[in-house]
């Protein structure tokens, strides 16, 4: 495909997407001028840059969006940062169960929930407060790096089917490396909005199949002229950590910084971990105009111990005899990230806001892998990967709140443009000429709208659509003469070039009806899609002939995965009780997965997910809060050779429970959480013939307190010292043989700090 034709396609796609804004602007002016209805109450712009769905706790169209408080409950109201103990039981609620996309099951986790949680990682916090959320953890404990949150049962490919956003902007990249939640400072988070199911695809696009996790960060706006919070801690495995938060406010301007650092030896041998994160903000706020500039950076150094082998046929069980050992004592994976984002929100007329933001995100990764007893480059036994990914984006949109034929109306429409370039060099060792030099560029442009109408005082309807064009160019510069290249044996060859252009669409239709002040019923139907990431394309198709073992050039070609789902449920809110329950059914075509039989990524036969999710919280009194969650999740193949079999790495039953008890006027506060999951199939076991990963449960406790400006906490995780693992990969050829990743037993963490 010529560069001229590619440019023409992108130009036509951009024109198509821009029509959404033009039509919306026309509709907005028509509503404001022609109807001449009383003005809808509005607030100053600001929250539109944080999320595209409704704000926390807000009703749908009948009420205008309320900007969230910049001072979370239980936190330092001056700086907008949590103190660690805070107004615990009196102010902190369980994860809120309202707001978000009309008709969808939604959970909101507040800054207070995060501060009070005994869990040490953001992924564990999400899993204990979101019904149905499952974890796949390779290291656990204070490391927590590369932990995957799985919404609605996607197993090994959960990271590609759960969309993670910061302030409404995508973090999922076009490579397979999952969004590492450990790179986000916990002290920088104001709230987390979790939408389960694929309704988020209209607003946010690709990857929002199992659900969407939107992390809204603090800005420090509205606090005192100067505020500061510092914290440090130490714990098991020589873990040391520190965090700092600061904010300045002067006139219409404010600036803030949130940073943290963690260093630990890890539970296992060759499991050392260093993580450093920082987020800085500059904000301007006025009645009709707000603007922001955000920068962030992270650095991660992670040692990789590998799995522990279990093979009854030869009498080996390293999970039992040496669970803390390392199979790969020299492997490592490092990552450096940086981003810059800027934007503004301008009130054009009463109820109509123009929101424009854009930015750049840069990620570099280096990893070395050795299967020999020494960490030196060698034929067949060493691989070094050096990757660089850069993504530019601009996402203008219009928010229109007005009256349409006498009905309260909220319309959001916009354009998303992303331009990502990915380079990866793969060779035998650092400093050596690489065998493969992959160069992929993907450009996406989309137009979308989502319209919510209060058709009756107690009934809201929302509908929306997205049209997205994906343009991909992929190349592999192959060097057969590079050191230790297996091409000399005919075992390697360069991939064929690929130029592709595809248009996909997403749809959402949802409704909510308030039966009375206590009961609300909701339901929705939606369509979503997921395009193959670049790593899946690099490892797509056979790389060698299974009979002659001669190298075959790969093609980068895979089909786009699509999903359709329906959901219905009930919300209850009365007195101290909050409850949300729902059932869902999702059918997928061309699901992307690694085939253990063919040894490459492929499109699966049609699959299905269905289940139920329920969360309940009850405030007994001002000092005691109880919460509980439970879910049934079924992920199966519905056609093909594995029809009826379970998708690996998905537990059918999960449950959690917790309490927050303010024992003595915030001087002493107890938080406790418990998490249970049933057995699950091992990775690679689509045939369902291997033994299963055992069911297990953990209990975490935390005591915390606050006196004036000083605060402290002491947490014990996995109190009962359960020796478990939740990830294992089965052998394709030997029944009973697998490698597991053991997780830590009982651990502790002591933290203390102060606010100024």
C-alpha positions in Angstrom: 0.0 0.0 0.0 1.5 3.4 -1.0 2.1 6.2 1.5 -0.3 8.3 -0.6 -3.2 5.9 -0.2 -2.5 5.5 3.5 -2.6 9.2 4.0 -5.9 9.4 2.0 -7.4 6.7 4.3 -6.3 8.5 7.5 -7.6 11.8 6.1 -11.0 10.3 5.3 -11.2 8.7 8.7 -10.4 12.0 10.4 -13.1 13.7 8.4 -15.6 11.0 9.5 -14.7 11.3 13.1 -14.8 15.1 13.1 -18.4 15.0 11.9 -19.3 13.9 15.4 -18.1 17.2 16.9 -19.7 19.3 14.1 -23.1 17.6 14.6 -22.9 17.9 18.4 -22.0 21.6 18.2 -25.0 22.2 16.0 -27.3 20.3 18.3 -26.0 22.1 21.3 -26.7 25.5 19.8 -30.1 24.4 18.6 -31.0 23.2 22.1 -29.7 26.4 23.7 -31.3 28.9 21.3 -34.4 27.3 19.8 -36.0 25.9 22.9 -35.4 28.9 25.1 -35.9 26.8 28.2 -34.6 27.8 31.7 -30.8 27.3 31.9 -29.6 24.1 33.4 -27.5 24.5 36.6 -23.9 23.9 35.8 -20.7 24.0 37.8 -17.3 25.3 36.8 -15.5 23.0 34.4 -12.8 20.7 35.6 -13.9 17.1 36.1 -14.3 16.5 32.4 -10.6 16.1 32.1 -10.7 13.3 34.7 -13.4 11.1 33.4 -15.9 10.7 30.5 -18.5 9.0 32.5 -20.7 10.5 35.2 -19.0 11.7 38.4 -19.1 9.6 41.5 -22.5 9.2 43.1 -24.3 11.4 40.6 -27.6 10.5 39.0 -27.7 10.3 35.3 -29.2 13.1 33.1 -31.6 14.8 35.5 -28.8 16.2 37.7 -25.8 18.2 36.4 -22.4 16.8 37.0 -20.9 17.7 40.3 -17.2 18.1 40.6 -15.8 15.7 43.1 -14.3 16.9 46.3 -10.5 17.4 46.1 -10.3 16.4 49.8 -11.1 12.7 50.2 -12.9 11.5 53.3 -10.5 10.5 55.9 -7.6 12.5 54.4 -5.7 15.7 54.9 -8.3 18.2 53.6 -5.7 20.8 53.2 -3.6 19.0 50.6 -6.1 16.6 49.2 -3.9 13.7 50.4 -4.9 10.9 52.7 -3.3 10.8 56.1 -3.4 7.1 56.4 -5.8 6.8 59.3 -8.2 9.7 58.8 -11.8 9.9 59.6 -12.0 6.2 59.2 -15.3 4.6 59.9 -17.2 7.8 60.0 -16.0 9.2 56.7 -14.8 6.2 54.7 -17.5 4.3 52.8 -17.2 1.0 51.1 -16.7 1.2 47.3 -19.5 3.3 46.0 -21.9 1.6 43.8 -23.4 4.4 41.6 -22.4 6.8 39.0 -20.6 5.9 35.8 -22.2 4.6 32.6 -26.0 4.3 32.6 -27.0 0.6 32.8 -23.6 -0.7 33.8 -22.3 -2.3 37.0 -20.0 0.2 38.5 -17.7 0.4 41.6 -15.9 3.5 42.9 -13.0 3.1 45.3 -12.2 6.3 47.2 -8.9 7.6 48.5 -10.1 6.7 52.0 -10.7 3.1 50.9 -7.2 3.0 49.5 -5.6 4.5 52.7 -7.4 2.1 55.0 -6.8 -1.1 53.0 -4.4 -3.5 54.5 -3.3 -4.6 51.0 0.1 -3.4 49.9 -0.6 -3.1 46.1 -3.2 -1.3 44.0 -4.1 -4.5 42.2 -5.0 -6.2 45.5 -7.0 -3.2 46.6 -9.1 -3.4 43.5 -9.6 -7.2 43.8 -10.8 -7.0 47.4 -13.3 -4.2 46.7 -14.6 -5.2 43.2 -16.8 -8.3 43.0 -15.6 -10.7 40.4 -12.2 -9.2 40.0 -9.5 -11.8 39.9 -5.7 -11.6 40.2 -2.8 -13.3 38.4 0.3 -12.7 40.5 3.8 -13.8 39.8 5.6 -12.3 42.8 3.1 -10.9 45.3 3.9 -9.2 48.6 5.8 -5.9 48.5 6.9 -6.6 44.9 3.4 -6.8 43.3 4.9 -5.9 39.9 3.2 -7.3 36.8 0.1 -8.3 38.7 -2.9 -8.5 36.4 -6.4 -7.6 37.4 -8.9 -9.7 35.5 -12.5 -8.5 35.0 -15.0 -11.1 33.8 -12.7 -14.0 33.3 -10.0 -13.5 30.6 -7.2 -15.4 32.3 -3.8 -15.1 30.7 -5.0 -12.3 28.4 -6.8 -10.3 31.0 -4.4 -7.3 30.7 -5.4 -6.9 27.0 -9.1 -7.1 27.7 -9.2 -4.7 30.7 -8.7 -1.1 29.8 -6.8 1.0 32.3 -7.0 4.8 32.2 -5.5 7.8 34.1 -8.0 10.7 34.2 -9.9 9.2 31.3 -6.8 8.8 29.1 -5.6 5.4 27.9 -2.6 3.6 29.6 -2.9 0.4 27.6 -0.2 0.4 24.9 0.0 -1.4 21.6 2.4 -4.0 23.0 1.5 -6.9 25.3 3.2 -5.5 28.4 0.3 -5.0 30.8 -0.4 -1.7 32.5 1.7 -2.1 35.7 -0.4 -0.7 38.5 2.6 -0.6 40.8 3.9 2.4 38.8 1.1 4.6 40.0 1.7 6.2 43.4 -1.1 5.3 45.8 -1.0 8.7 47.5 -1.8 10.4 44.1 -5.2 8.7 43.6 -8.4 10.5 44.4 -10.7 7.6 43.3 -10.9 4.6 41.0 -14.0 4.2 38.8 -14.5 0.6 37.7 -17.0 -0.3 35.0 -17.5 -4.0 34.5 -18.4 -5.3 31.1 -17.8 -3.7 27.7 -19.9 -0.6 27.8 -16.8 1.5 28.2 -15.7 0.8 24.6 -17.9 3.6 23.2 -16.2 6.2 25.4 -12.7 4.8 25.5 -12.3 2.4 22.5 -10.1 -0.6 22.2 -9.4 -3.2 25.0 -12.5 -2.3 27.1 -14.0 -5.8 26.7 -14.0 -7.2 30.3 -14.2 -3.8 31.9 -12.6 -0.4 32.4 -10.5 0.9 35.3 -10.3 4.7 35.4 -7.9 6.1 38.0 -8.6 9.7 38.8 -5.6 11.5 40.4 -5.5 14.3 42.9 -4.6 17.8 41.8 -4.2 19.6 45.2 -6.7 22.3 44.0 -8.6 24.1 46.7 -6.2 23.5 49.6 -4.1 25.8 51.7 -1.3 27.9 50.3 1.3 25.2 51.3 0.8 21.6 52.4 3.2 18.7 52.8 2.8 15.0 53.6 5.7 12.6 54.2 5.7 8.9 55.0 8.2 6.0 55.3 8.0 2.3 56.1 9.8 -1.0 56.3 8.7 -4.6 56.3 9.4 -8.2 55.4 12.1 -9.2 53.0 14.1 -6.0 53.8 11.4 -3.9 52.3 11.8 -0.1 52.5 9.5 2.5 51.1 8.8 6.2 51.3 6.2 8.6 49.9 5.9 12.4 49.7 2.9 14.6 48.7 3.0 18.4 48.4 0.7 21.1 47.0 0.9 24.9 46.6 -2.1 27.1 45.9 -1.9 30.8 44.8 -4.8 32.6 43.3 -6.2 30.7 40.3 -3.0 28.6 40.1 -2.1 25.4 42.0 0.6 22.9 41.7 1.2 19.5 43.3 3.6 16.6 43.4 3.1 13.0 44.5 6.0 10.5 44.6 6.9 7.2 46.1 9.8 4.7 46.1 10.0 1.0 47.1 13.0 -1.3 47.4 12.8 -4.9 48.5 14.7 -8.2 48.2 11.4 -10.0 47.4 10.1 -13.3 48.7 12.1 -15.5 46.3 15.7 -15.7 45.2 16.6 -13.4 42.3 13.4 -11.3 43.1 14.9 -8.0 44.0 12.7 -5.0 43.1 13.2 -1.3 42.9 10.3 1.0 41.9 10.3 4.9 41.8 7.3 6.9 40.7 6.5 10.6 40.5 3.5 12.7 39.3 3.5 16.5 39.0 0.5 18.8 38.2 0.1 22.5 37.3 -3.5 23.7 37.2 -5.3 26.9 36.4 -8.9 27.3 37.6 -11.5 30.0 36.9 -15.3 30.1 36.6 -15.4 29.5 32.8 -12.0 28.1 32.0 -9.6 25.5 33.5 -6.3 24.2 32.2 -3.8 21.7 33.4 -0.3 20.4 32.7 0.7 17.0 34.0 4.0 15.1 33.9 4.9 11.7 35.3 7.8 9.3 35.4 8.6 5.9 36.7 11.6 3.6 36.9 11.4 -0.1 37.6 14.2 -2.7 38.1 12.8 -6.2 38.5 14.7 -9.6 38.9 12.8 -12.6 37.5 13.1 -15.9 39.5 11.1 -18.0 37.0 8.7 -20.8 37.9 9.2 -23.8 40.3 9.0 -27.1 38.5 6.6 -29.9 39.6 6.9 -33.3 37.7 5.7 -36.4 39.5 7.1 -38.6 36.8 10.6 -37.8 37.9 9.9 -37.1 41.5 10.4 -33.3 41.4 8.3 -30.9 43.5 10.1 -27.6 43.9 6.9 -25.9 45.1 7.2 -28.0 48.3 10.9 -28.5 48.7 12.3 -25.2 47.5 9.4 -22.7 46.9 11.6 -19.7 47.4 14.3 -20.8 44.9 15.0 -19.4 41.5 14.9 -21.3 38.3 16.3 -18.4 36.3 18.9 -16.8 38.6 20.1 -14.2 36.1 16.9 -13.1 34.3 15.7 -9.5 34.7 13.3 -7.0 33.2 13.7 -3.2 33.6 11.4 -0.4 32.5 11.5 3.4 32.3 8.4 5.5 31.6 7.6 9.1 31.2 4.6 11.1 30.1 3.4 14.7 29.6 -0.2 15.7 29.2 -1.8 19.2 28.8 -5.3 20.4 28.2 -8.1 22.9 28.9 -11.8 23.1 29.4 -13.7 26.1 28.1 -17.4 26.9 28.7 -18.7 28.0 25.3 -22.2 28.8 26.4 -24.2 27.8 29.5 -24.1 24.0 29.7 -21.7 23.5 26.8 -18.0 22.8 27.5 -15.2 22.2 25.0 -12.5 19.9 26.4 -9.2 19.6 24.6 -6.3 17.6 25.8 -3.3 15.7 24.4 0.0 14.3 25.3 2.9 12.0 24.8 3.8 8.8 26.6 7.2 7.1 26.3 8.2 3.6 27.6 11.5 1.8 27.3 12.1 -1.8 28.3 15.1 -4.1 28.6 15.1 -7.7 29.5 17.6 -10.6 29.5 16.7 -14.3 29.6 19.2 -17.2 30.1 18.5 -20.9 30.0 22.2 -21.7 30.6 24.0 -22.0 34.0 25.9 -18.8 33.2 24.7 -15.3 32.2 26.6 -15.1 28.9 25.3 -14.9 25.3 25.2 -18.3 23.7 23.5 -20.1 20.9 19.9 -21.2 21.8 20.3 -20.3 25.5 20.2 -16.5 25.7 17.9 -13.7 24.5 18.1 -9.9 25.1 15.2 -7.7 24.3 15.4 -3.9 24.0 12.1 -2.1 23.2 10.9 1.5 22.8 7.3 2.5 22.6 6.1 6.1 22.1 2.5 7.2 21.8 1.1 10.7 20.9 -2.5 11.5 21.4 -5.1 14.3 21.1 -8.7 13.9 22.3 -10.9 16.9 21.8 -14.6 16.6 22.9 -17.8 18.5 23.7 -19.9 18.1 26.8 -23.4 19.4 26.4 -25.9 19.6 29.3 -29.3 21.0 28.4 -33.0 20.3 27.9 -34.1 18.3 24.9 -37.9 18.4 24.3 -38.4 19.1 28.0 -36.1 16.3 29.1 -32.8 16.7 30.9 -30.0 15.7 28.4 -26.3 15.1 28.6 -24.3 14.6 25.4 -20.6 13.8 25.2 -19.0 13.5 21.8 -15.5 13.8 20.6 -12.5 12.5 18.5 -9.7 10.3 19.8 -6.4 10.3 17.8 -3.5 8.0 18.8 -0.2 7.6 17.0 2.0 4.9 18.4 5.5 3.7 17.2 7.1 0.5 18.5 10.7 -0.7 18.0 12.0 -3.9 19.4 15.5 -5.3 19.0 15.9 -9.0 19.8 19.3 -10.7 19.9 21.5 -12.9 22.0 22.9 -10.3 24.4 23.2 -6.7 25.3 25.6 -4.9 23.0 25.4 -7.5 20.3 23.8 -7.0 16.9 20.2 -8.1 17.1 18.6 -10.9 15.0 15.3 -9.2 14.6 14.6 -5.4 14.5 10.8 -5.0 14.6 9.3 -1.7 13.6 5.6 -1.2 13.9 3.5 1.9 13.7 -0.2 2.1 14.5 -2.5 5.1 14.1 -6.1 5.1 15.3 -8.7 7.8 14.8 -12.2 7.5 16.2 -15.4 9.5 16.5 -17.9 8.8 19.3 -20.9 10.1 21.1 -22.8 9.0 24.2 -26.2 10.6 24.9 -28.1 10.3 28.2 -31.7 11.4 28.5 -33.9 11.6 31.5 -37.1 10.3 29.8 -39.0 10.4 33.1 -38.2 11.7 36.6 -37.2 8.2 37.6 -35.9 6.8 34.3 -32.7 7.4 32.4 -31.7 6.0 29.0 -28.2 6.2 27.5 -27.1 5.2 24.0 -23.8 5.7 22.1 -21.6 4.6 19.3 -18.0 4.7 18.3 -16.4 4.3 14.9 -12.7 3.6 14.9 -10.2 3.3 12.1 -6.9 1.4 12.8 -4.0 1.7 10.4 -1.0 -0.5 11.0 2.4 -0.8 9.3 4.7 -3.6 10.5 8.3 -4.5 9.4 11.0 -6.9 10.5 14.6 -6.1 9.6 16.2 -9.5 10.0 20.0 -10.0 10.3 21.0 -13.6 9.5 24.6 -12.8 10.3 24.1 -11.5 13.8 25.9 -13.4 16.6 24.4 -16.6 17.8 21.6 -16.4 15.2 19.9 -19.8 14.7 19.4 -18.9 11.1 22.6 -20.8 10.4 20.6 -24.0 11.2 17.6 -22.8 9.1 15.7 -22.2 12.3 15.0 -18.5 12.0 13.9 -16.1 9.3 12.5 -12.6 9.0 8.7 -11.8 9.1 6.9 -10.6 6.0 5.9 -6.9 6.0 2.3 -6.0 6.7 0.2 -2.9 5.9 -3.4 -3.1 7.1 -6.3 -0.8 7.5 -9.5 -1.7 9.4 -12.6 0.0 10.7 -14.4 -1.2 13.8 -17.3 0.0 15.8 -18.6 -0.1 19.4 -22.2 0.3 20.6 -23.9 0.9 24.0 -27.5 1.0 25.1 -28.4 1.3 28.7 -31.3 2.2 31.0 -31.9 2.7 34.7 -35.2 3.0 36.5 -35.6 4.1 40.1 -38.5 2.2 41.6 -38.3 4.4 44.7 -35.7 6.0 46.9 -34.3 2.6 47.8 -34.5 0.4 44.7 -33.0 0.9 41.2 -33.0 -1.6 38.3 -30.6 -1.3 35.5 -29.7 -3.0 32.2 -27.6 -2.6 29.1 -26.4 -4.2 25.9 -23.1 -3.4 24.2 -20.6 -4.4 21.5 -16.8 -4.0 21.8 -13.6 -5.0 20.0 -9.9 -5.6 20.6 -7.3 -5.4 18.0 -4.2 -7.6 18.2 -1.2 -6.0 20.0 2.2 -5.8 18.4 3.6 -8.7 20.4 0.8 -11.0 19.4 1.5 -10.1 15.8 5.2 -10.7 16.2 4.4 -14.2 17.5 1.6 -15.0 15.1 1.5 -17.8 12.7 3.9 -20.7 12.5 7.6 -19.8 12.6 8.7 -23.3 11.4 7.3 -26.3 9.5 6.2 -28.9 12.0 7.4 -31.8 9.8 10.7 -30.4 8.4 11.4 -27.8 11.1 12.3 -25.4 8.3 11.8 -21.7 9.1 8.6 -20.1 7.9 8.3 -16.3 7.6 5.7 -14.9 9.9 3.0 -12.5 8.6 1.9 -10.4 11.6 -1.7 -11.2 10.6 -4.5 -11.8 13.2 -8.2 -11.1 13.2 -9.8 -8.5 15.4 -11.6 -9.9 18.5 -15.2 -8.8 19.0 -17.7 -9.2 21.8 -21.4 -8.7 22.5 -22.8 -8.7 26.0 -26.0 -8.0 27.9 -26.4 -7.3 31.6 -29.1 -6.6 34.1 -29.2 -5.8 37.8 -30.5 -4.2 40.9 -29.2 -1.5 43.3 -30.4 -1.0 46.8 -29.5 2.0 48.9 -31.3 2.8 52.2 -30.1 3.6 55.7 -26.7 2.2 56.1 -27.1 -0.5 53.5 -25.8 -0.4 49.9 -26.1 -3.4 47.6 -25.6 -4.0 43.9 -26.1 -7.3 42.1 -26.1 -8.1 38.4 -26.0 -11.0 35.9 -24.3 -10.9 32.5 -23.7 -12.9 29.3 -20.9 -12.2 26.9 -20.1 -13.9 23.6 -16.8 -13.4 21.8 -15.5 -14.2 18.3 -11.9 -14.4 17.3 -10.6 -14.2 20.9 -6.9 -13.8 20.8 -4.8 -16.4 22.7 -1.5 -18.3 22.6 -2.0 -21.9 21.4 0.0 -24.4 23.4 -0.4 -26.9 20.6 0.7 -24.7 17.7 3.2 -22.5 19.7 2.0 -19.2 18.3 -0.8 -16.7 18.9 -4.0 -17.4 17.1 -7.7 -16.6 17.0 -9.7 -19.0 19.2 -13.0 -20.7 18.4 -15.9 -18.7 19.8 -15.9 -18.3 23.6 -18.5 -17.2 26.2 -18.5 -15.6 29.6 -21.4 -15.5 31.9 -22.0 -15.0 35.6 -23.2 -12.9 38.5 -21.6 -10.3 40.8 -22.9 -8.9 44.1 -21.5 -6.4 46.5 -22.9 -5.3 49.8 -21.9 -2.8 52.4 -23.6 -2.0 55.7 -22.7 0.9 58.1 -23.6 -0.4 61.5 -22.9 2.9 63.2 -20.5 5.8 63.0 -17.6 3.6 64.0 -18.2 0.3 62.2 -18.5 -0.5 58.5 -19.0 -4.0 57.1 -18.6 -5.0 53.4 -18.8 -8.1 51.3 -18.6 -9.2 47.7 -19.1 -12.4 45.8 -19.2 -13.5 42.2 -19.7 -16.5 39.9 -17.6 -16.3 36.8 -17.8 -18.9 34.0 -15.5 -18.7 30.9 -15.9 -21.5 28.4 -15.3 -22.4 24.8 -18.6 -22.6 23.0 -17.4 -24.1 19.7 -14.4 -26.0 18.3 -12.3 -28.9 19.6 -12.5 -27.5 23.2 -16.2 -26.8 23.2 -17.5 -26.8 26.8 -14.1 -26.6 28.4 -13.1 -23.9 30.8 -10.8 -21.1 29.7 -7.6 -21.4 31.8 -6.8 -19.2 34.8 -10.4 -18.3 35.7 -11.8 -19.2 39.1 -15.6 -19.9 39.0 -16.2 -18.6 42.5 -14.6 -15.6 44.2 -15.6 -13.7 47.4 -14.3 -11.0 49.7 -15.2 -9.5 53.1 -14.0 -6.7 55.2 -14.6 -4.3 58.0 -13.4 -0.9 59.2 -13.7 -0.3 63.0 -12.8 3.0 64.5 -12.0 1.6 67.9 -10.9 4.8 69.6 -11.6 8.2 68.1 -9.2 7.7 65.1 -6.3 7.0 67.6 -6.8 3.3 66.9 -8.6 1.9 63.8 -8.8 -1.7 62.7 -9.2 -2.7 59.1 -9.6 -6.3 58.0 -10.1 -7.9 54.6 -10.4 -11.5 53.5 -10.3 -12.8 49.9 -11.3 -16.3 48.6 -11.0 -17.8 45.1 -11.8 -21.3 43.9 -9.6 -23.6 41.9 -8.7 -22.6 38.3 -7.2 -24.3 35.2 -3.5 -23.8 34.6 -2.3 -21.7 31.7 -1.9 -23.8 28.6 -4.5 -26.3 29.7 -7.3 -25.5 27.2 -7.9 -29.3 27.0 -8.7 -29.3 30.7 -6.7 -32.5 31.3 -4.1 -31.3 33.9 -4.5 -30.9 37.6 -6.0 -27.5 38.7 -4.4 -24.7 40.7 -5.8 -25.2 44.2 -8.4 -22.9 45.8 -7.2 -20.7 48.6 -7.9 -17.7 50.7 -6.0 -14.9 52.5 -6.7 -12.6 55.4 -5.1 -9.2 55.9 -5.2 -7.0 59.0 -4.2 -3.4 59.6 -4.1 -1.2 62.7 -3.7 2.5 62.1 -4.0 5.7 64.1 -3.7 9.4 63.9 -2.8 12.1 66.5 -2.8 15.6 65.3 -0.5 15.8 62.3 1.2 12.4 62.9 -0.1 9.0 61.7 1.0 5.4 61.7 -0.1 1.9 60.5 1.0 -1.7 61.0 -0.3 -4.3 58.6 0.0 -8.1 58.5 -0.8 -9.7 55.2 -1.7 -13.4 54.7 -2.2 -13.7 58.5 -2.8 -17.4 58.4 0.4 -18.0 56.3 -1.3 -19.7 53.4 1.4 -21.2 51.1 -0.3 -20.7 47.7 0.1 -19.7 44.1 -2.5 -18.4 41.6 -0.4 -18.8 38.4 1.0 -22.0 36.9 1.7 -23.1 33.4 1.1 -26.7 32.4 3.3 -28.8 30.1 1.9 -29.4 26.6 3.4 -32.8 26.4 3.7 -34.4 29.9 0.6 -34.9 32.0 1.2 -33.7 35.6 4.2 -31.5 34.8 3.9 -27.8 35.4 5.7 -24.7 36.6 4.2 -22.6 39.4 5.0 -19.2 40.9 4.8 -19.5 44.7 3.6 -16.4 46.6 4.7 -15.1 50.0 3.4 -16.4 53.3 2.8 -14.0 56.2 4.3 -10.6 55.8 4.3 -7.3 57.7 4.7 -3.6 57.0 5.1 -0.7 59.5 4.6 2.9 58.3 4.6 6.3 59.9 4.4 9.9 58.7 3.2 13.4 59.3 1.4 16.2 57.5 2.5 19.9 57.6 
